[in-house]
Amino acid sequence: MPLTINREVFITCAVTGSGATQDRSPHVPRSPEQIAADCIAAAKAGAAVAHVHVRDPETGAPARDPALYRQVVDLVRASEVDVVLNLTAGMGGDLVFGGPDAPLPLVAGTDMVGAEERLVHIAECRPEICTLDCGTMNFAEADYVMTNTPGMLRAMAQRMRDLGVRPEVECFDTGHLWLAKELAREGVLDAPALVQLCMGVPWGAPNDLNTLMAMVGAVPDGWTWSAFSLGRDQMPYVAASVLAGGNVRVGLEDNLMLDRGVLATNAQLVTRAVEVIERLGARVIGPEDVRARLGLVKRVPL
């Protein structure tokens, strides 16, 4: 496959995520005010897109309360800083089994709801983008399964389409991208689609360049894609993604460190990504260019 560098790159900053990182760094935002502030700071540093989860403000545990999303969205939209909001729709599909000898009944941590409920906050907040995790997979935890059946994904994709919100198809493995192409063939997912290649998440696509390039090669012509990896590989994947023709994602959802022993902020990770991109001879584009490229319409405060 020839090397086709992307000369105009947009950065997504995933500011907090839903992993158990809230007590591993004081910079992981918890409250709606902190999450909104990090979205704004990331945008000032060069991120065109802010990818948002919410957390319980007291404990930092992942949450899917629509009121928390609404607070974040309202605060960001009321600011003077422009950024494309990308809200997760990945929660509400969690199954935790009881163990190898007694898998049923399901145990604490299970949170499985229908397509409509998984998208309540999307309907209320109307972000420009929301995620569609395009497949079921085992995560690193022994008995936890992230569940996204083809039927659930068809229902969610159709609902996103009805709401006028652009899906970002998150592909954690090659089969997820295969399903995304099938949804586009069926007309449930509008093409050209927006894709996020999620590398190195146990137990999805392994974190190696051969697998990345296999996934890149499977992205249909005309689709827009980004890629990211975790931890110390976050910045190398900024370079790898740009060199392979894609866009990039950084942020505390995927990596807590700026350098060895140095905890990062979201803005610092975006600043570092900008430096990498520009040293490769590419240009970082802003939210208006992203809207023009993806056919998005900027939402205004209600």
Residue pairs with C-beta under 8 A, 6 or more apart in sequence:
1 213
1 216
1 217
3 243
3 244
4 244
4 245
5 242
5 243
5 245
5 280
5 281
5 282
6 241
6 242
6 244
6 245
6 246
6 247
6 282
7 281
7 282
7 283
8 282
8 283
8 285
8 289
9 242
9 247
9 248
9 277
9 282
9 283
9 284
9 285
10 48
10 49
10 226
10 247
10 248
10 284
10 285
10 286
10 289
10 290
10 293
11 46
11 47
11 48
11 49
11 247
11 248
11 249
11 250
11 270
11 273
11 274
11 277
11 284
12 47
12 48
12 49
12 50
12 51
12 86
12 196
12 226
12 247
12 248
12 249
12 250
12 251
13 38
13 39
13 42
13 43
13 47
13 49
13 50
13 51
13 249
13 250
13 251
13 266
13 269
13 270
14 51
14 228
14 249
14 250
14 251
14 252
14 253
14 254
15 29
15 35
15 38
15 39
15 42
15 50
15 51
15 52
15 53
15 251
15 252
15 253
15 266
16 28
16 29
16 30
16 35
16 38
16 52
16 53
16 54
16 55
16 251
16 252
16 253
17 53
17 62
17 251
17 252
17 253
17 254
18 53
18 55
18 62
18 88
18 90
18 91
18 253
19 62
19 253
21 28
21 252
21 253
21 256
22 28
22 30
22 55
22 59
22 60
22 61
23 60
24 256
25 252
25 256
25 263
25 264
26 263
27 252
27 256
27 263
27 264
27 265
27 266
28 60
28 252
28 256
29 35
29 37
29 38
29 55
29 252
29 266
30 55
30 56
30 57
30 58
30 60
31 55
31 57
32 54
32 57
32 68
32 71
32 72
32 75
33 71
33 75
35 52
35 54
35 55
35 72
36 71
36 72
36 75
36 76
36 79
37 75
38 252
38 265
38 266
38 267
39 50
39 52
39 72
39 76
39 83
39 85
40 76
40 79
40 81
40 83
41 265
41 266
41 267
42 50
42 83
42 251
42 266
42 267
42 270
43 50
43 81
43 82
43 83
43 287
44 81
44 267
45 266
45 267
45 268
45 270
45 271
45 274
46 270
46 271
46 273
46 274
46 284
47 83
47 270
48 83
48 84
48 284
48 285
48 286
48 287
48 289
48 290
49 83
49 84
49 85
49 86
49 129
49 287
49 290
50 76
50 83
50 84
50 85
50 86
51 86
51 87
51 88
51 131
51 249
51 251
51 253
52 69
52 72
52 73
52 85
52 86
52 87
52 88
52 127
53 62
53 88
53 91
53 253
54 62
54 63
54 64
54 65
54 68
54 69
54 72
55 61
55 62
55 63
55 68
56 62
56 63
57 68
62 91
64 91
64 92
64 111
64 118
64 121
65 121
66 120
66 121
66 124
66 125
69 87
69 121
69 124
69 125
70 121
70 124
70 125
73 85
73 87
73 125
73 127
74 301
76 83
76 85
77 85
77 299
77 300
77 301
78 301
82 286
82 287
82 288
82 298
83 287
84 128
84 129
84 287
84 290
84 291
84 296
85 125
85 127
85 128
85 129
85 299
86 127
86 128
86 129
86 130
86 131
86 168
87 121
87 122
87 125
87 127
87 129
87 130
87 131
88 130
88 131
89 118
89 119
89 122
89 130
89 131
89 132
89 133
89 156
89 160
90 131
90 133
90 146
90 170
91 111
91 118
92 111
92 112
92 113
92 117
92 118
93 111
93 112
93 118
93 133
93 146
93 147
93 148
93 152
94 109
94 110
94 111
94 112
94 144
94 145
94 146
94 147
95 106
95 110
95 112
95 144
95 145
95 147
96 106
96 107
96 108
96 109
96 110
96 141
96 143
96 144
96 145
97 103
97 104
97 106
97 107
97 143
97 144
97 145
98 104
98 105
98 106
98 107
98 143
99 142
99 143
100 143
103 143
107 143
109 144
112 147
115 152
115 155
115 156
115 159
116 159
118 156
119 130
119 156
119 159
119 160
119 163
122 130
122 159
122 160
122 163
122 165
123 159
123 163
126 163
126 164
126 165
126 299
127 165
127 299
128 165
128 166
128 291
128 296
128 297
128 298
128 299
129 165
129 166
129 167
129 168
129 194
129 294
129 296
130 160
130 165
130 166
130 167
130 168
131 167
131 168
131 169
131 170
131 196
132 153
132 156
132 157
132 160
132 167
132 168
132 169
132 170
132 189
133 146
133 148
133 170
133 172
133 176
134 148
134 153
134 169
134 170
134 171
134 176
134 177
134 179
134 180
134 183
135 148
135 153
135 171
135 172
135 173
135 175
135 176
135 179
136 145
136 146
136 147
136 148
136 149
137 145
137 146
137 172
137 173
137 176
137 203
137 204
138 144
138 145
138 146
138 202
138 203
139 145
139 146
139 201
139 202
139 203
140 202
140 203
150 179
153 179
153 183
154 183
154 186
154 188
157 167
157 183
157 188
157 189
158 188
160 166
160 167
161 188
161 189
161 190
164 297
166 190
166 194
166 294
166 295
166 296
167 189
167 193
167 194
168 194
168 195
168 196
169 176
169 177
169 180
169 189
169 193
169 194
169 195
169 196
170 176
170 195
170 196
170 198
171 177
171 180
171 195
171 196
171 197
171 198
171 205
171 215
172 198
172 201
172 204
172 205
173 204
173 205
174 205
174 211
174 214
174 215
174 218
177 195
177 197
177 215
177 218
177 219
178 218
180 189
180 193
180 195
181 218
181 220
183 189
184 190
184 191
184 193
184 220
191 220
191 222
191 223
192 220
192 222
192 223
192 224
193 220
193 223
193 224
194 223
194 224
194 225
194 294
195 219
195 223
195 224
195 225
195 226
196 225
196 226
196 227
196 228
196 249
197 205
197 212
197 215
197 216
197 219
197 225
197 226
197 227
197 228
197 241
197 246
198 204
198 205
198 227
198 228
199 205
199 206
199 207
199 211
199 212
199 227
199 228
199 229
199 230
199 233
199 237
200 206
200 207
200 229
200 230
200 233
201 230
205 211
205 212
205 215
207 229
207 230
207 233
209 240
212 227
212 237
212 240
212 244
213 244
215 227
216 225
216 227
216 244
216 245
216 246
219 225
224 247
224 293
224 294
225 246
225 247
226 241
226 246
226 247
226 248
226 249
227 237
227 240
227 241
227 244
227 246
227 247
227 248
227 249
228 234
228 237
228 241
228 248
228 249
228 250
228 254
229 236
229 237
229 254
230 254
230 255
231 254
231 255
231 256
231 257
232 255
232 257
234 250
234 254
234 255
234 269
235 250
235 272
235 273
235 276
237 248
238 248
238 250
238 273
238 276
238 277
239 276
239 280
241 247
241 248
242 248
242 276
242 277
242 280
242 282
243 280
248 273
248 277
250 269
250 270
250 272
250 273
251 266
251 269
251 270
252 264
252 265
252 266
252 269
255 264
255 269
256 263
256 264
257 263
257 264
258 264
258 265
258 268
258 269
258 272
274 284
277 283
277 284
278 284
285 293
287 298
290 296
291 297
291 298
